[in-house]
Every structure is written in C-alpha cells, then in structure tokens.
Amino acid sequence: MTTEAAKQDTVDVAGHRIAYTRAGRGPAVVLIHGIPTNRYLWRNVVPPLRDAGLEVITLDLLGYGASDRPADADLGIKAQSEMVVQALQALGWPGGTLVGHDIGGGVAQLIAVDHPGIADPPRSHRLYCLRLVSGARNREAERPGLGRYSRRTRLRSKERPDQGLHPGDGPC
C-alpha cells in the first residue's frame, strides 16, 4: 500500500492556470471530470488506483474547481480537450489511459480522435486506452475515427471505474 502524498499544483496552459493532482507511480491514468463537478469527484477512485501501482492524474477543467474561471474563455468540449492535451504535455505525461465521466467523456473522446499519439514530439506519449463512465455523447465526437475505440469505451453499469486499469491487465 502506498502512503505517498498526492501532489497538488497548477500548470499554465494558454495563459490559464489548470489545477491538477498527481499521485502514485507506474502506468499513468488521467481522470477527467464532468459538469458541474471538479477533480474532487474522483476522491474515492484515486486511492485504490494509486495503491494498485498506477500514477493517477486528476485535472480541474478550465472554469471548474481550482482552475482559472475566465469570463471570456471557450469552455466547450473541443476547447477543453485541447486544454487537457496541453496540460498533459506540460506535465510530461508519458501516455496511458484516459477515463472520462459525463462531459469529461466527450473531452476524452475528442482527445482519442484528434490526438491518438497525444504529442509529437516526443512519440513516447501515447493513448493506450479510453474508458468512459457515463460518458457524454456529443456531436463533436461523432465523426470518422472514433469507431475504432467504440468496443473499448463502454463500461457496463455494474463495472467499477478502476476495472481493467490494473498493471498486467493488458490493453483496456
């Protein structure tokens, strides 16, 4: 069991502060909240994932939680997905699994379609798995390319959000 304290900080993305928490070491999992919540949504999910040997990153989307709340910023799903990608690049995210809840699911879908390599360069950043938990279906994400993820993105209601994310479980 890991007792390491989670790191809470902010990262600058396009002139805005994006708040995040980073905990654990190992294969990386990014948890993206929905609306009208924030990264606190994942408070009971982070410890078991961290204790299972994963690095867990939770972000507050722009306009939510401890992130900046600019009055004139685009807070749409597409803009949020670009902010998350830039935040992960700034954090040196090595790639891994994205988990999205509600609108965070739409953000994760757009990242999967628009940035499957997540960063160029370096090519070490890679999206390995996409998990949606009560994921939002949105017209922005309904376009060619997303179908390749469709079988891997559905969670049955009985499944736990951390299922399939443990080291050694293989792809998704």
Secondary structure, DSSP 8 states (H G I E B T S, - for coil): ------EEEEEEETTEEEEEEEE-SSSEEEEE--SS--GGGGTTTHHHHHHTT-EEEEE--TTSTTS---TTS--SHHHHHHHHHHHHHHTT---EEEEEEEHHHHHHHHHHHH-TT--SS-TT--EEEEEEEEE---TTT-STTGGGGHHHH---TTS-TTTT-STTS---
